[in-house]
């Protein structure tokens, strides 16, 4: 095999994709130029599946969407200027959605690697004859499949998805907690819910790791976009009508980089992606398949307040991303205590639960450790930008810290005292109020009847 040279690659190929209903295995095949094929597999448990007529056609459309979006993991290795699709045609709407995912979802990747990807990834558009034959003209929708009223709810092992799962339970929505990959921490959380579980398998092409070893471009990808496409496929295969994520409104705001502008580490968790992806699925895949985030109208602090109302998951959940890296060491405990996620979750929960409970969850008091000052400065956007992590906005961190500075049990902790002395005097009292950040408001795609039931529960 010829050594991979990321500067010499000229074309990325979406070679083919297929789904075997008898095994539940989807195969997604990619290649650079005339190089070897790279095959990723996604396995939906429960096979064999009976897929016929309109639902079989919808599964095929979802499969092609997944093929295109999951390709981001492989495309980024060489970021060539030419892209081809070998085995099917796509329309302009599909191209527009996927190109947006690649441009914005690879924003942090491009920034860190010094690349300009604007206008670089362009898909070939060729209106498929099959869509015209079905009468799906401009503005028309995919067919209604009469899917079963049931939600596949993504569980990630952290506080957010557990809030969603319990909210749906309270609202009486039938749900299956769903995750992708082999994380034992997520499995333990899923088991703790006592609900039906669906563990979808995903195996990346081994060639990708070899390309990385040979010096391919590497970095962050829009994982939530990939997982969303996987779960849409799984929902159609299972015959259910909802795919639910737990992305709050804070996810829509990125890091403000001097000289660059906004770069959002969690773009595919934001409202722009949710809106575009959800609308596309209903218009082009299945009209009665609803994709939404249950927590979109809430800030990170509002989610933390909701989570703190029960201690049922205290010994099981973790938002520390070091637990979920594909490669590298994982923390011995559920919280490493030094990453931006640990820093933020500790701070976000602190205003809403007893100090003894929070310290018991993390195993130590992160706000009484002077060595953590730099990490918290970034969260506070004090002489630094918001970290490239799934954390709340700077104003949320500042309001949480100001709240703690007014409480006797927290005010003497070294980082709280540092904030009160060094940072708080530079800010107005108005911008440090926590109450406005707890207001439940904003755009969302939650079904109207469900939202009316949920709103009262979240506001209580």
C-alpha positions as CSV (number, residue, x, y, z in Angstrom):
1,X,0.0,0.0,0.0
2,X,1.3,3.4,-1.0
3,X,2.0,5.8,1.9
4,X,-0.8,8.3,2.4
5,X,0.1,11.9,1.6
6,X,-2.7,14.3,2.7
7,X,-1.3,17.0,0.3
8,X,-1.5,14.7,-2.8
9,X,-5.0,13.4,-2.4
10,X,-7.3,14.8,-5.1
11,X,-10.7,13.1,-4.6
12,X,-12.9,11.6,-1.9
13,X,-15.3,9.0,-3.0
14,X,-18.6,7.9,-1.4
15,X,-18.3,4.4,-2.9
16,X,-21.5,2.6,-1.8
17,X,-23.7,1.8,1.1
18,X,-26.1,-1.1,1.9
19,X,-28.3,-2.3,4.8
20,X,-29.0,-6.0,5.4
21,X,-32.4,-6.4,7.0
22,X,-31.6,-10.0,8.0
23,X,-28.6,-9.0,10.1
24,X,-29.3,-5.3,10.9
25,X,-25.8,-4.4,9.6
26,X,-25.3,-1.2,7.5
27,X,-22.0,-0.9,5.5
28,X,-20.7,2.5,4.6
29,X,-17.8,2.4,2.1
30,X,-15.4,5.3,1.3
31,X,-12.1,5.8,-0.6
32,X,-9.6,8.4,-1.6
33,X,-8.7,8.5,-5.3
34,X,-8.1,4.9,-6.4
35,X,-6.9,3.9,-3.0
36,X,-8.3,1.0,-0.9
37,X,-11.9,1.0,0.3
38,X,-12.6,2.0,3.9
39,X,-15.7,0.3,5.3
40,X,-17.5,1.4,8.4
41,X,-20.3,-0.8,9.9
42,X,-23.3,0.2,11.9
43,X,-25.3,-2.6,13.6
44,X,-28.9,-2.2,14.7
45,X,-29.9,-4.9,17.2
46,X,-33.1,-6.9,16.8
47,X,-32.7,-8.4,13.3
48,X,-34.2,-9.8,11.2
49,X,-36.3,-6.9,10.3
50,X,-39.3,-6.9,8.0
51,X,-38.9,-3.9,5.7
52,X,-41.4,-3.5,2.8
53,X,-42.8,-0.8,0.6
54,X,-42.6,2.8,1.7
55,X,-40.7,2.0,5.0
56,X,-38.1,0.0,3.0
57,X,-37.7,3.0,0.7
58,X,-37.4,5.4,3.7
59,X,-34.7,3.2,5.3
60,X,-32.8,3.4,2.0
61,X,-33.0,7.2,2.1
62,X,-31.9,7.3,5.7
63,X,-29.0,5.0,4.9
64,X,-27.8,7.3,2.1
65,X,-28.0,10.3,4.4
66,X,-26.0,8.4,7.1
67,X,-23.4,7.4,4.4
68,X,-23.0,11.1,3.5
69,X,-22.8,12.5,7.0
70,X,-20.6,9.7,8.5
71,X,-18.2,10.3,5.7
72,X,-17.0,13.3,7.6
73,X,-14.7,11.1,9.7
74,X,-12.9,9.9,6.6
75,X,-13.0,13.0,4.4
76,X,-11.2,15.1,7.0
77,X,-8.1,12.8,6.6
78,X,-7.3,14.5,3.3
79,X,-9.9,17.3,2.7
80,X,-9.5,17.1,-1.1
81,X,-11.3,19.6,-3.3
82,X,-13.2,17.0,-5.3
83,X,-15.9,14.7,-4.1
84,X,-17.9,12.0,-6.0
85,X,-20.8,9.7,-5.2
86,X,-20.5,6.5,-7.0
87,X,-23.7,4.5,-6.4
88,X,-26.7,6.9,-6.1
89,X,-27.8,10.5,-7.0
90,X,-28.7,13.3,-4.6
91,X,-30.8,16.4,-4.9
92,X,-29.9,20.0,-4.1
93,X,-31.6,19.9,-0.6
94,X,-29.5,16.9,0.4
95,X,-26.3,18.5,-0.9
96,X,-27.1,21.7,1.0
97,X,-27.6,20.0,4.3
98,X,-24.5,17.8,4.1
99,X,-22.3,20.6,2.9
100,X,-23.5,22.7,5.9
101,X,-22.7,19.8,8.2
102,X,-19.1,19.5,6.9
103,X,-18.4,23.2,6.8
104,X,-19.7,24.0,10.3
105,X,-19.1,20.7,11.9
106,X,-15.4,20.8,10.9
107,X,-15.1,24.4,12.1
108,X,-12.8,23.6,15.1
109,X,-10.9,21.0,13.0
110,X,-10.2,23.7,10.4
111,X,-9.2,26.3,12.9
112,X,-6.8,24.0,14.8
113,X,-5.2,22.8,11.5
114,X,-5.0,26.2,9.9
115,X,-7.3,25.2,7.0
116,X,-9.9,27.2,5.1
117,X,-12.7,24.8,4.2
118,X,-15.2,27.4,3.0
119,X,-16.6,26.2,-0.4
120,X,-14.2,23.3,-0.5
121,X,-16.6,20.4,0.1
122,X,-19.1,20.4,-2.7
123,X,-21.4,17.4,-3.5
124,X,-22.5,16.6,-7.1
125,X,-26.2,17.3,-7.5
126,X,-28.4,15.2,-9.8
127,X,-32.1,15.2,-9.0
128,X,-33.0,11.5,-8.5
129,X,-35.6,10.2,-11.0
130,X,-37.3,8.2,-8.2
131,X,-38.2,11.3,-6.3
132,X,-39.8,13.0,-9.3
133,X,-41.7,9.8,-10.1
134,X,-43.2,9.9,-6.6
135,X,-44.3,13.5,-7.2
136,X,-42.0,14.9,-4.5
137,X,-41.7,18.3,-6.2
138,X,-40.6,21.6,-4.7
139,X,-41.9,21.9,-1.1
140,X,-43.6,18.5,-0.9
141,X,-42.9,16.0,1.8
142,X,-41.8,12.4,2.2
143,X,-44.7,10.0,2.9
144,X,-46.2,9.3,6.3
145,X,-45.2,5.8,7.4
146,X,-47.7,5.4,10.3
147,X,-44.8,4.8,12.7
148,X,-45.4,3.6,16.3
149,X,-45.5,6.4,18.9
150,X,-42.3,5.6,20.7
151,X,-39.1,7.6,21.3
152,X,-35.5,6.5,20.8
153,X,-33.7,8.7,23.4
154,X,-30.0,9.2,23.1
155,X,-28.2,8.6,26.3
156,X,-24.6,9.8,26.8
157,X,-24.0,9.0,30.4
158,X,-24.2,12.7,31.5
159,X,-26.7,14.8,33.3
160,X,-28.5,16.1,30.3
161,X,-29.8,12.9,28.8
162,X,-30.9,11.7,32.2
163,X,-33.0,14.8,32.6
164,X,-34.7,14.1,29.3
165,X,-35.3,10.5,30.1
166,X,-37.0,11.3,33.4
167,X,-39.0,14.1,31.8
168,X,-40.3,11.8,29.1
169,X,-41.1,9.2,31.7
170,X,-43.1,11.8,33.7
171,X,-44.9,12.8,30.5
172,X,-45.9,9.2,29.8
173,X,-44.0,8.9,26.6
174,X,-42.9,5.3,25.7
175,X,-39.1,5.4,25.3
176,X,-36.0,3.3,24.7
177,X,-32.7,4.6,25.9
178,X,-30.3,4.3,23.0
179,X,-26.5,4.6,22.7
180,X,-23.9,4.0,20.1
181,X,-20.7,2.1,20.9
182,X,-19.4,0.0,23.7
183,X,-19.1,2.4,26.7
184,X,-19.7,0.5,29.9
185,X,-20.3,3.8,31.8
186,X,-23.2,4.6,29.4
187,X,-24.6,1.0,29.8
188,X,-24.5,1.4,33.6
189,X,-26.5,4.6,33.3
190,X,-28.9,3.1,30.9
191,X,-29.5,0.1,33.1
192,X,-30.1,2.4,36.0
193,X,-33.1,3.9,34.2
194,X,-34.9,0.6,34.2
195,X,-36.2,1.3,30.7
196,X,-35.8,-0.7,27.5
197,X,-32.3,-0.3,26.0
198,X,-30.9,-0.3,22.5
199,X,-27.1,-0.4,22.0
200,X,-26.2,0.3,18.4
201,X,-22.8,-0.9,17.3
202,X,-20.5,1.3,15.3
203,X,-17.1,0.2,14.0
204,X,-14.9,2.7,12.2
205,X,-12.9,1.4,9.2
206,X,-9.5,0.3,10.6
207,X,-7.8,2.0,7.6
208,X,-8.7,5.4,9.1
209,X,-6.4,4.8,12.1
210,X,-3.6,3.8,9.7
211,X,-4.1,7.0,7.8
212,X,-3.9,9.0,11.0
213,X,-0.6,7.1,11.9
214,X,0.7,8.2,8.5
215,X,0.1,11.9,9.1
216,X,-3.5,12.5,7.9
217,X,-5.3,15.6,8.9
218,X,-7.1,14.8,12.2
219,X,-9.3,16.6,14.7
220,X,-12.8,17.1,16.0
221,X,-15.8,16.0,13.9
222,X,-19.6,16.7,14.4
223,X,-20.2,13.5,16.3
224,X,-23.8,14.5,17.2
225,X,-24.6,14.8,13.5
226,X,-23.3,11.3,12.8
227,X,-25.2,9.9,15.8
228,X,-28.4,11.7,14.8
229,X,-28.2,10.0,11.3
230,X,-27.5,6.6,12.9
231,X,-30.5,7.0,15.2
232,X,-32.8,8.1,12.4
233,X,-31.9,4.9,10.5
234,X,-32.4,2.8,13.7
235,X,-35.8,4.5,14.3
236,X,-37.1,3.6,10.8
237,X,-35.7,0.0,11.1
238,X,-37.5,-0.3,14.4
239,X,-40.6,1.4,13.1
240,X,-40.8,4.2,15.8
241,X,-41.6,7.9,15.3
242,X,-39.3,9.9,17.5
243,X,-35.5,10.5,17.8
244,X,-34.8,12.5,20.9
245,X,-31.5,14.3,21.9
246,X,-30.7,16.4,25.0
247,X,-29.0,19.5,23.6
248,X,-29.7,22.7,25.5
249,X,-29.9,26.2,24.0
250,X,-26.4,27.0,25.3
251,X,-25.0,24.6,22.7
252,X,-25.7,27.1,20.0
253,X,-23.0,29.5,21.1
254,X,-19.4,28.8,20.3
255,X,-16.0,30.1,21.4
256,X,-15.2,33.7,20.4
257,X,-11.7,33.6,18.9
258,X,-9.8,36.9,18.5
259,X,-9.0,37.5,14.9
260,X,-11.1,34.5,13.8
261,X,-14.7,35.0,15.1
262,X,-16.9,32.3,16.5
263,X,-15.9,28.6,16.4
264,X,-18.4,26.2,17.9
265,X,-17.0,22.9,19.2
266,X,-20.6,21.6,19.6
267,X,-22.1,23.0,16.4
268,X,-24.1,19.8,15.6
269,X,-25.6,20.1,19.1
270,X,-26.9,23.6,18.3
271,X,-30.2,24.8,17.1
272,X,-29.1,25.5,13.5
273,X,-28.2,21.8,13.0
274,X,-31.3,20.5,14.8
275,X,-33.6,22.7,12.7
276,X,-32.0,21.9,9.4
277,X,-31.6,18.2,10.1
278,X,-35.1,17.7,11.6
279,X,-36.8,19.5,8.7
280,X,-34.8,17.5,6.1
281,X,-35.8,14.2,7.7
282,X,-39.5,15.1,7.6
283,X,-39.4,16.4,4.1
284,X,-37.1,13.8,2.5
285,X,-37.1,10.7,4.7
286,X,-40.4,10.1,6.6
287,X,-43.0,12.8,7.3
288,X,-44.0,11.3,10.7
289,X,-40.4,10.8,12.0
290,X,-39.8,13.6,14.6
291,X,-36.2,14.6,15.5
292,X,-35.8,17.1,18.3
293,X,-33.9,18.0,21.4
294,X,-36.0,17.9,24.6
295,X,-33.9,20.5,26.4
296,X,-33.5,23.1,23.6
297,X,-35.4,25.8,25.5
298,X,-33.2,25.3,28.6
299,X,-29.8,26.8,29.4
300,X,-27.1,24.6,30.9
301,X,-27.9,26.0,34.3
302,X,-31.6,25.3,34.0
303,X,-30.7,21.7,33.1
304,X,-28.3,21.5,36.1
305,X,-31.1,22.7,38.3
306,X,-33.4,20.0,36.9
307,X,-30.9,17.3,37.4
308,X,-30.2,18.3,41.0
309,X,-33.8,17.6,42.0
310,X,-33.0,13.9,42.4
311,X,-29.9,12.0,43.6
312,X,-30.9,8.8,41.8
313,X,-28.1,9.0,39.3
314,X,-25.4,10.5,41.5
315,X,-23.3,7.4,41.6
316,X,-23.7,6.5,37.9
317,X,-23.5,9.6,35.7
318,X,-20.4,11.3,34.3
319,X,-20.0,14.2,31.9
320,X,-16.2,13.8,31.8
321,X,-15.3,13.4,28.2
322,X,-12.1,11.5,29.0
323,X,-14.3,8.5,29.7
324,X,-15.4,8.5,26.0
325,X,-12.2,8.9,24.0
326,X,-11.8,6.2,21.3
327,X,-8.1,6.0,22.1
328,X,-6.0,7.0,25.1
329,X,-6.3,6.6,28.8
330,X,-9.5,6.9,30.7
331,X,-9.8,8.3,34.3
332,X,-9.8,5.7,37.1
333,X,-12.9,7.3,38.5
334,X,-15.9,8.7,36.6
335,X,-14.5,12.3,36.9
336,X,-10.9,13.2,36.0
337,X,-11.4,16.6,37.8
338,X,-9.1,18.5,35.5
339,X,-10.9,18.8,32.1
340,X,-13.3,21.6,31.1
341,X,-16.3,19.3,31.3
342,X,-15.5,18.4,34.9
343,X,-14.8,22.1,35.7
344,X,-18.1,23.3,34.2
345,X,-20.4,20.5,35.5
346,X,-19.1,21.0,39.0
347,X,-19.7,24.8,38.8
348,X,-23.1,24.4,37.1
349,X,-24.4,22.0,39.8
350,X,-23.0,23.9,42.7
351,X,-25.8,26.6,43.0
352,X,-28.5,23.8,43.1
353,X,-27.3,21.1,45.4
354,X,-25.7,20.8,48.9
355,X,-22.0,21.2,48.8
356,X,-21.5,17.8,50.6
357,X,-23.5,16.0,47.9
358,X,-21.5,17.7,45.0
359,X,-18.1,16.9,46.6
360,X,-19.2,13.4,47.2
361,X,-20.1,13.0,43.4
362,X,-16.7,14.4,42.2
363,X,-14.5,13.0,45.1
364,X,-13.1,16.5,45.8
365,X,-13.9,20.2,45.7
366,X,-12.7,21.6,42.4
367,X,-13.3,25.2,43.5
368,X,-10.9,25.0,46.4
369,X,-7.9,24.0,44.2
370,X,-5.7,26.9,43.0
371,X,-4.2,24.8,40.3
372,X,-7.6,24.8,38.5
373,X,-7.6,28.6,38.1
374,X,-6.7,28.6,34.4
375,X,-9.4,26.1,33.5
376,X,-12.0,28.2,35.3
377,X,-10.8,31.4,33.8
378,X,-11.5,30.0,30.3
379,X,-15.0,29.0,31.4
380,X,-15.5,32.6,32.7
381,X,-14.0,34.0,29.5
382,X,-11.6,35.9,31.6
383,X,-8.4,36.6,29.6
384,X,-9.2,33.5,27.6
385,X,-11.9,32.1,25.3
386,X,-14.5,29.5,26.1
387,X,-12.9,26.0,25.8
388,X,-13.5,23.8,22.8
389,X,-15.8,21.5,24.8
390,X,-19.5,21.0,25.4
391,X,-19.8,23.5,28.2
392,X,-22.1,26.4,28.9
393,X,-21.8,30.0,27.9
394,X,-19.4,32.3,29.8
395,X,-22.3,34.3,31.2
396,X,-23.6,31.1,32.8
397,X,-20.3,30.4,34.5
398,X,-20.0,34.0,35.7
399,X,-23.5,34.0,37.1
400,X,-22.9,30.6,38.8
401,X,-19.7,31.8,40.4
402,X,-21.3,35.1,41.6
403,X,-24.1,33.0,43.2
404,X,-21.5,30.9,45.1
405,X,-19.6,34.1,46.1
406,X,-22.7,35.2,48.1
407,X,-23.0,31.9,49.9
408,X,-21.2,31.2,53.2
409,X,-20.5,27.6,52.4
410,X,-18.7,28.5,49.2
411,X,-17.3,32.0,49.5
412,X,-14.1,31.0,51.2
413,X,-13.1,28.4,48.6
414,X,-9.9,29.6,46.8
415,X,-11.4,30.0,43.3
416,X,-14.6,31.5,44.5
417,X,-12.7,34.0,46.5
418,X,-10.4,34.7,43.6
419,X,-13.5,35.4,41.4
420,X,-14.9,37.8,44.0
421,X,-11.7,39.7,44.4
422,X,-10.3,39.8,40.8
423,X,-13.1,39.3,38.3
424,X,-16.5,40.2,39.9
425,X,-15.5,43.9,40.3
426,X,-15.1,44.3,36.5
427,X,-18.7,43.1,35.9
428,X,-22.1,44.7,36.5
429,X,-24.5,43.3,39.1
430,X,-27.1,43.0,36.4
431,X,-25.0,40.6,34.2
432,X,-24.2,38.4,37.1
433,X,-27.9,37.6,38.0
434,X,-28.6,33.9,37.6
435,X,-32.4,34.1,37.4
436,X,-32.7,35.4,33.8
437,X,-30.5,32.4,32.7
438,X,-33.0,30.0,34.2
439,X,-35.9,31.2,32.1
440,X,-37.3,28.5,29.9
441,X,-37.7,30.0,26.5
442,X,-36.5,29.9,22.8
443,X,-37.0,28.0,19.6
444,X,-37.4,24.2,19.6
445,X,-38.9,21.3,17.7
446,X,-40.6,19.5,20.6
447,X,-44.1,18.3,19.6
448,X,-46.6,20.9,20.9
449,X,-48.7,18.6,23.1
450,X,-45.6,17.2,24.7
451,X,-44.1,20.6,25.3
452,X,-47.2,21.8,27.1
453,X,-46.8,18.9,29.6
454,X,-43.1,19.3,29.9
455,X,-43.0,23.1,30.3
456,X,-44.9,23.0,33.6
457,X,-42.6,20.2,34.9
458,X,-39.4,22.1,34.0
459,X,-40.7,25.4,35.4
460,X,-41.9,23.9,38.8
